[in-house]
């Protein structure tokens, strides 16, 4: 019987072999590498936290077109500890300065300046209104209506003592401010304060005598809107 020759079957060297994953001794199964801990974007510093708050408040003030307030807040950020925030704030600060330079207003009279301060107060820009009212007093010390406006402003933001003091000064300078305050709803926060009532409705003998006007002498008080509420503009 003739035997048939059997061909040799070649195996691939890769077949039949097992690839073993050797782990380190004593470590059990191999563990994947852990991701590095994510570093915080800003250091845990209260000064930086304050800078962030000023930065966000400055942006909100810009969106509300309160550029004077935004400028003050952003200037604090520029001088703060965070270099990254300072660089961002500097860009917005430049924008504020450009806007303020374009909208700079020259007032012909203190009364016109007062109307502008009132418009800022009506818009909620209390810091800007205060700055202009104080500037009026610096330029015209006899502007009793500017004192009256500051009294209203202090009342609106809850500064009761300052409001009463300003109102008393305004009344001493011009008695008509007493009658103006009686019908001014902006003094609502003082309605239940007995000191406010005493200012508006003094005892007959408690009211200081006003000096008689000197003939030919002009008053140093500029004219200002007086009808209705203090915040009503002409």
C-alpha positions as CSV (number, residue, x, y, z in Angstrom):
1,X,0.0,0.0,0.0
2,X,1.3,3.3,-1.0
3,X,1.4,5.9,1.8
4,X,0.5,9.4,0.9
5,X,2.8,12.0,2.1
6,X,1.3,14.4,4.5
7,X,2.1,18.0,4.1
8,X,3.4,19.9,7.0
9,X,0.9,22.4,8.5
10,X,2.6,25.6,9.3
11,X,1.3,27.6,12.2
12,X,1.6,31.2,12.6
13,X,4.0,32.0,15.4
14,X,1.4,34.4,16.8
15,X,-1.2,31.6,17.2
16,X,-1.2,29.5,20.2
17,X,0.7,31.9,22.3
18,X,-0.9,33.7,25.2
19,X,0.0,37.2,25.9
20,X,0.3,37.6,29.6
21,X,-0.1,41.0,31.4
22,X,2.3,41.0,34.2
23,X,1.4,43.1,37.1
24,X,3.8,44.4,39.6
25,X,4.4,42.1,42.5
26,X,2.0,42.7,45.4
27,X,-0.2,45.2,43.4
28,X,-2.8,42.7,42.2
29,X,-4.5,44.0,39.0
30,X,-2.9,46.7,37.1
31,X,-4.5,50.2,37.8
32,X,-5.1,52.9,35.2
33,X,-3.1,56.1,35.8
34,X,-5.1,58.7,37.8
35,X,-5.9,62.0,36.2
36,X,-4.0,65.0,37.7
37,X,-6.1,67.1,40.1
38,X,-7.5,70.2,38.4
39,X,-6.1,73.4,39.7
40,X,-8.4,76.2,40.7
41,X,-8.6,79.1,38.2
42,X,-8.0,81.7,41.0
43,X,-6.2,81.3,44.3
44,X,-8.3,81.1,47.5
45,X,-7.7,84.7,48.5
46,X,-10.3,87.0,49.8
47,X,-8.8,89.9,47.9
48,X,-9.2,88.1,44.7
49,X,-12.8,87.2,45.6
50,X,-13.5,90.9,46.2
51,X,-11.9,91.8,42.8
52,X,-14.2,89.3,41.1
53,X,-17.2,90.9,42.8
54,X,-16.1,94.4,41.7
55,X,-15.4,93.2,38.2
56,X,-18.9,91.7,37.8
57,X,-20.6,94.7,39.4
58,X,-18.6,97.0,37.0
59,X,-19.9,95.0,34.0
60,X,-23.5,95.2,35.3
61,X,-23.1,99.0,35.8
62,X,-21.8,99.4,32.2
63,X,-24.8,97.4,30.9
64,X,-27.1,99.8,32.8
65,X,-25.2,102.8,31.3
66,X,-24.0,103.8,34.8
67,X,-20.5,104.6,33.5
68,X,-19.3,106.6,36.5
69,X,-20.0,103.8,38.9
70,X,-18.5,101.3,36.5
71,X,-15.4,103.3,36.2
72,X,-14.9,103.4,40.0
73,X,-15.4,99.7,40.3
74,X,-13.1,98.7,37.4
75,X,-10.4,101.0,38.7
76,X,-10.3,98.9,41.9
77,X,-10.0,95.7,39.9
78,X,-7.1,97.2,37.8
79,X,-5.2,97.8,41.1
80,X,-6.1,94.4,42.6
81,X,-4.1,91.3,43.0
82,X,-5.4,89.3,40.0
83,X,-3.4,90.1,36.9
84,X,-5.8,88.3,34.6
85,X,-8.8,90.3,35.9
86,X,-6.8,93.5,35.9
87,X,-6.1,93.1,32.2
88,X,-9.8,92.4,31.4
89,X,-10.9,95.3,33.6
90,X,-8.5,97.7,31.9
91,X,-10.2,97.1,28.5
92,X,-13.6,97.9,29.9
93,X,-12.3,100.8,31.9
94,X,-10.9,102.3,28.7
95,X,-14.4,101.9,27.1
96,X,-16.0,103.7,30.1
97,X,-13.5,106.6,29.9
98,X,-14.2,107.0,26.2
99,X,-18.0,107.1,26.8
100,X,-17.7,109.6,29.7
101,X,-15.5,111.9,27.6
102,X,-18.0,111.8,24.7
103,X,-20.9,112.6,27.1
104,X,-19.2,115.2,29.2
105,X,-21.7,118.0,29.8
106,X,-21.1,121.7,30.3
107,X,-23.8,123.3,32.3
108,X,-24.7,126.9,31.9
109,X,-26.2,127.4,35.3
110,X,-26.2,125.5,38.6
111,X,-29.9,124.9,38.2
112,X,-29.3,123.1,34.9
113,X,-26.6,121.0,36.6
114,X,-29.1,120.2,39.3
115,X,-31.6,118.9,36.7
116,X,-28.9,116.6,35.4
117,X,-28.2,115.3,38.9
118,X,-31.9,114.6,39.4
119,X,-32.0,112.6,36.1
120,X,-29.2,110.4,37.4
121,X,-31.1,109.9,40.7
122,X,-34.2,108.9,38.8
123,X,-32.2,106.4,36.8
124,X,-30.9,104.8,40.0
125,X,-27.3,106.1,39.6
126,X,-27.1,107.3,43.2
127,X,-23.3,107.6,43.2
128,X,-23.3,109.8,40.1
129,X,-26.1,111.9,41.4
130,X,-24.2,112.5,44.7
131,X,-21.0,113.5,42.9
132,X,-22.8,116.1,40.9
133,X,-24.8,117.5,43.8
134,X,-21.7,117.8,45.9
135,X,-20.0,119.5,43.0
136,X,-22.9,122.0,42.8
137,X,-22.4,122.9,46.5
138,X,-18.7,123.3,46.0
139,X,-19.2,125.7,43.1
140,X,-22.3,127.4,44.6
141,X,-22.3,127.1,48.5
142,X,-25.6,129.0,48.6
143,X,-27.4,126.4,46.5
144,X,-29.9,125.2,49.2
145,X,-31.7,123.0,46.6
146,X,-28.5,120.9,46.2
147,X,-28.6,120.3,50.0
148,X,-32.3,119.4,49.6
149,X,-31.4,116.9,46.8
150,X,-28.7,115.3,49.0
151,X,-31.2,115.0,51.8
152,X,-33.6,113.1,49.5
153,X,-30.8,111.0,48.2
154,X,-29.7,110.0,51.7
155,X,-33.3,109.2,52.6
156,X,-33.7,107.0,49.5
157,X,-30.7,104.8,50.4
158,X,-31.6,104.6,54.1
159,X,-29.1,107.1,55.5
160,X,-31.6,108.6,57.9
161,X,-29.2,110.7,60.1
162,X,-27.5,112.3,57.1
163,X,-30.8,113.0,55.5
164,X,-32.2,114.8,58.5
165,X,-29.1,116.8,58.8
166,X,-29.1,117.9,55.2
167,X,-32.8,118.7,55.3
168,X,-32.4,120.9,58.4
169,X,-29.5,122.8,56.7
170,X,-31.6,123.3,53.5
171,X,-34.5,124.6,55.6
172,X,-32.3,127.0,57.5
173,X,-31.0,128.4,54.2
174,X,-34.4,128.6,52.6
175,X,-37.7,128.2,54.5
176,X,-39.6,127.1,51.4
177,X,-37.8,123.8,51.5
178,X,-39.9,123.0,54.6
179,X,-43.1,123.3,52.5
180,X,-41.5,121.4,49.6
181,X,-40.7,118.5,51.9
182,X,-44.2,118.2,53.3
183,X,-45.5,117.1,49.9
184,X,-42.4,115.2,48.7
185,X,-43.0,111.4,48.6
186,X,-39.3,110.8,48.4
187,X,-39.2,111.3,52.2
188,X,-41.5,108.4,52.7
189,X,-38.8,106.5,54.8
190,X,-38.8,109.4,57.3
191,X,-42.6,109.7,57.6
192,X,-42.7,108.0,61.0
193,X,-39.7,109.7,62.4
194,X,-40.7,112.4,65.0
195,X,-37.6,114.4,64.2
196,X,-38.8,114.7,60.6
197,X,-42.2,115.9,61.8
198,X,-40.6,118.5,64.1
199,X,-38.6,119.8,61.1
200,X,-41.7,120.1,58.9
201,X,-44.1,121.3,61.6
202,X,-42.1,123.2,64.2
203,X,-43.6,124.9,67.2
204,X,-44.4,128.6,66.5
205,X,-41.6,129.9,68.9
206,X,-39.1,127.2,67.8
207,X,-38.9,128.4,64.2
208,X,-35.8,130.7,63.8
209,X,-36.6,134.2,62.6
210,X,-35.4,134.7,59.0
211,X,-33.4,137.9,58.3
212,X,-35.2,140.5,56.3
213,X,-33.9,140.8,52.7
214,X,-31.6,143.7,52.1
215,X,-32.8,146.0,49.4
216,X,-30.6,145.8,46.3
217,X,-28.7,142.7,47.4
218,X,-29.1,139.7,45.1
219,X,-29.4,136.2,46.6
220,X,-26.6,133.8,45.9
221,X,-29.1,131.0,45.5
222,X,-29.6,130.0,41.9
223,X,-33.1,129.3,40.7
224,X,-34.2,125.7,40.6
225,X,-37.4,123.8,39.9
226,X,-39.8,124.0,42.9
227,X,-43.2,122.8,41.8
228,X,-44.3,119.3,42.8
229,X,-41.8,116.7,43.9
230,X,-38.1,117.4,44.2
231,X,-37.4,114.8,41.5
232,X,-39.9,116.3,39.0
233,X,-38.0,118.0,36.2
234,X,-39.1,120.9,34.1
